[in-house]
Amino acid sequence: MKKADVQARIDEVKMDYIRIQGDLDKLEANGGNVTMLEKTLSRYEEELAELRKQLDQAAE
């Protein structure tokens, strides 16, 4: 994957993360079950960590 491709994917994941975090905050404020959203956020965090490693190793 090229550096620009990796950066684009990082940006996508960040936007999804922010959206899910907002949903989680609303659900939590209303007393809803947030377990699934927390797991989703955890997966996004892992994906971001992997993408950042790829970005460090990517060729221009």
LOGUTI-178411 format. One record per residue (C-alpha): residue number from 1; x, y, z. Coordinates in Angstrom, 1 decimal. Each point is the difference from the previous one (the first is absolute). Last residue first. Layout:
<recs>
REC   num        x        y        z
REC   NUM        X        Y        Z
...
</recs>
This chain:
<recs>
REC   num        x        y        z
REC    60      5.9      7.2     -1.3
REC    59      1.0     -3.3      1.6
REC    58     -1.8     -1.2      3.1
REC    57      1.8     -1.1      3.1
REC    56     -1.0      2.8      2.4
REC    55     -3.5      0.0     -1.6
REC    54     -0.3     -3.8      0.5
REC    53      0.8      0.5      3.7
REC    52     -2.7      2.7      0.2
REC    51     -2.4     -2.3     -1.8
REC    50      0.5     -2.7      2.6
REC    49     -0.6      2.4      2.9
REC    48     -3.1      1.4     -1.8
REC    47     -1.3     -3.5     -0.5
REC    46      0.4     -0.8      3.7
REC    45     -1.7      3.3      1.0
REC    44     -2.8     -0.8     -2.4
REC    43     -0.5     -3.5      1.5
REC    42     -0.2      1.6      3.5
REC    41     -2.6      2.5     -1.3
REC    40     -2.1     -2.9     -1.3
REC    39      0.3     -1.8      3.3
REC    38     -1.1      3.1      1.8
REC    37     -2.9      0.3     -2.4
REC    36     -1.1     -3.5      0.7
REC    35      0.1      0.5      3.8
REC    34     -1.9      3.3      0.0
REC    33     -3.3     -1.3      1.4
REC    32     -2.2      3.0      0.4
REC    31     -0.4      2.3      3.1
REC    30     -1.0      3.1     -2.0
REC    29      3.4      1.7      0.6
REC    28      1.7     -3.3     -1.0
REC    27     -1.8      0.0     -3.3
REC    26      0.9      3.6     -0.7
REC    25      3.6     -0.5      0.9
REC    24      0.2     -3.2     -2.1
REC    23     -1.5      1.7     -3.0
REC    22      2.6      2.8      0.3
REC    21      2.8     -2.6      0.3
REC    20     -1.3     -1.8     -3.0
REC    19      0.1      3.1     -2.1
REC    18      3.5      0.9      1.2
REC    17      1.3     -3.5     -0.7
REC    16     -1.6      0.0     -3.5
REC    15      1.8      3.3     -0.7
REC    14      3.3     -1.4      1.3
REC    13     -0.4     -3.2     -2.0
REC    12     -0.5      2.0     -3.2
REC    11      3.0      2.3      0.7
REC    10      2.2     -3.1      0.7
REC     9     -1.2     -1.5     -3.3
REC     8      1.0      3.1     -1.9
REC     7      3.4      0.0      1.8
REC     6      0.6     -3.6     -1.1
REC     5     -0.9      0.8     -3.6
REC     4      2.3      3.1      0.0
REC     3      2.9     -2.1      1.4
REC     2     -0.4     -2.6     -2.7
REC     1     -1.3     -3.5      0.8
</recs>
